[in-house]
Amino acid sequence: MKNRKCLVINGPNLNRLGKREPGIYGAQTLEDLQAELVSFSRGLLMDLSFEQSNNEGDIIDFIHGAEGEFCGIVLNAGAYTHYSYAIRDAIASVDVPVIEVHLSNVHAREEFRRESVIAPVTIGQISGFGFDSYRLALQVFHNQQKGDTL
């Protein structure tokens, strides 16, 4: 059977969900997100692992460590999305597909949030759907495992 494990990586300030700008990010916490994703992934017959760090180097290490262990990475790199060439290079260096996710619609916010330096090395970007952004990414990995492709 194919690898059915996905890694969910959350970057800087995602540990502040529920407290940080609830008008943009909502009142639910990172723990709420993880619990909801675990429940959702059961229906997909997938196992999830979670990492969160406010440090760029940790995120790079999580990405490197995913190779050979996970069928995909769901990555919310937070503000690193817009300027971390080191995270971009880490994604490009591994043979694990990555989907970039964001809770808010980054294209409808401040101009600096509209550019992603990591998007060109991911298989796609999902933004603006809150926790559903993560669920949609997991659904993509599930569909790929089943052989459903575009």
Salt bridges, closest charged atoms under 4 A:
GLU21 OE1 - ARG20 NE 3.55
GLU36 OE1 - ARG135 NH2 2.22
GLU69 OE1 - LYS5 NZ 3.81
ASP89 OD1 - ARG88 NH1 3.30
GLU100 OE2 - HIS102 NE2 2.67
GLU110 OE1 - ARG109 NE 3.61
GLU110 OE1 - ARG113 NE 2.56
ASP132 OD1 - ARG135 NH1 2.43
ASP148 OD2 - LYS146 NZ 3.18
